[in-house]
Amino acid sequence: MGQSSFDFYNPTEIRYGAGVLSTLPALTQCLGIESALLVCDPGIIKAGLVDRVANVLKAANIPFTIFSDIESDPEVRSVDEGVRVARAARVDGVIGVGGGSALDTAKAIAIMLTNEGTIRDYFGIDKIKVQGAPVIAIPTTAGTGSEVTVWSVLSDTENNVKANIGSYLNCPRIALLDPELTTTLPAAITAATGMDALTHAIESYVNKAAHVFSESVAEKSIALIANNLRLAVLQGDNIEARGNMLIASTLAGMSFNRIRLGLAHAFALPLGNLFHIPHGLVNSIMLTPVMKFNLPGNLAYYAKVAELFGERISNLSVREAAERSVLAVHQLKQDIGLTKTLADFNVSEDRFDEIIDEAMRSGNVPVNPRMPTRADMRQLLMQAMTGEI
């Protein structure tokens, strides 16, 4: 939407290519990592992806310790335990392998290897004082963009909230994007994580803090997802589609990095925390109702989203074209099998106030293109209960 002033800084080096995992030993040497903590989750181990990374490190005689005690919604406890393991092993760098949970945890562990106190001390924005241990992020899903973002999202189970840590000092030093590591990802997870990336791209594209640089990378991300997510879901071994989705996810991460997102993500934290809905799925559920609500706040940009999805808008009014964006995203969700609603996760109307209370505290609300009332938020939840658009 344009700003009179802005900053755009992405300190992470990006390495992309099929088979680029083979360069990992040289990259660890470049960063001065002599012993690494290899952070992953149990699913990544089961899928055999950790073995692929471990074998590359073993062949280069690089010592490493595996830490995999991570939940799907990573907890403060996991970070604390990871730090204990890392210090006991005397590692000097962290390699994160997996989706957003593993990468967010890897980044948080690295921060605590050089900073005092506990990870709770760094909840919020720009509270980290010292650059963490060097992190190499290797995403195996195309969704969160955590490999380039300032954010780590953690569950604080003691206080029953999800908390953000945001700082440029939390960014990985290197993002290693190898589409060969994503080809065995199940279709359902490919779909959900892909919708997470799309939500990042669309919400950062239309929000009030967007500027020419964030808009440019968001546009490319939206176009790549529109043209490749179906193929990545339906043809899991399609290396070109997988690669384009990895790039799209990283571009979306670059776009929203410091300008935040919108109402879909404002809802995502309480819905994920209270009802344990996977992050990609909750974004998929909330995206279309939120888009429809937001249309009057940025008709021209939603019309552009429709065009990026291949909708024919030349003979339509701006309003009609913008409405096509909602229909295009809804059709994409149908095509990739994402048809669940909030009701499928036992969300009930008597919990709406609790959800809205937390959502309205999100930093994603002020930048949303249309400021919601509590009644608006309730209506959006009602629509998400039924899948209505």
Steps between C-alpha positions, in 0.01 A plus 500: 500500500801725523678676787679833524788322675590136562787261553560167331780290641550126457829386652462132403706361214283279276636195319256324266516195276425131468780322683633817665502306829840368389648845565414486871853408619653796317237731648563381855870563446426846362306585817770358726276221629721220634227307683128533425169439671274340239146609596203314353169345603413128528310506169810615312697214651228251403498634143873430470587863430724537804702201382560678170631807678695296755669295228625817331647621829652160579667481159670831575596395856297780656392413857131546578240419764136435409226667702144400407289554815267747324121515483293607199444826691848543648505574870729704722589168663647375170721807470622460858580133444668572168723761662597250770591238238689755289709623793576147617623414148692829477363582156575833336229502234149377429356329192120501487331241278124482452195721501430813699500320836854368460635819348339728761642279776845489339510879482389540862759248624773687312394827664526347848852372433627859507242688709426493872178406681226286347326512165198665665715808557501554125127474429408807298679717247871587491579378852796280399829666592765277342517317165426133557717209398502464119196320358465317170130447426399213270122508442328175403160664459399802293294693751630711787793681341676466837827446315517876432277664760565683823232294677486197725155399627496299822230357724533611860299222663549641852313816402283331231598742222695499177777757493706661225870575508590755234847637424739523208744325735265199482543456123694195378836576342431268206182350352564182304209437262520152347175386334621138508432506875132583447391239245392243760289746700145360526235670287297623799800672659608639163154653462482649850852642498446639151191685619704637789744647247213641293348662807836660578529631146146637468480654847836674465406616149177674597580631847550865594873469568582354156757682288645460152759238597267285713230525233736390224609179671143431618368528144755246376419270790125511429554426131730207573255348748204549267687313226676231703316403821251272324783317324707470818201342677377276219842411355724478803807402298473802269836658583425822310175560689667409829785738429269784403303452821819516707593826328147635545502421871835673548386804301186524715719486811710786364183699432337480841823496699457837670169635366285230665194337346124534561186361661548139390823489698349695787251213533762231440678535833197463732338233283825305489564545870148425627392230253833367371411561136815469286619844392467442126148363536375784717637753252332313216168506686519870589652638179193517275260653758767755590566581134131562439478724806811692399406565136370858549827592672716423197294419192778567250746261661245222540417548131870448429493179706221375273712584197800317649274195535422520129150640533374696200430845639543732201127563456416511870471788742768522768246374753399203284864417432584514871214261578652254253807473724287344776345252258842409355647425844189305599530288184867433572409377848236268353742363241763409758253347746491766770128497580501491881337774705546621857210277602709197402742593780230533768507877505174621655327836510527521878881529458484786250561777754812322626630466143420861412662635817833347407468571128433870556828530694697383196733741323344372178174687566623862466653435154195316365345697210167527682469554874259246651256539785437215741175438314698470176737252661207294624347496151830385349514212748140407417586485131805288573282259697303419187750563220278776364662751264 
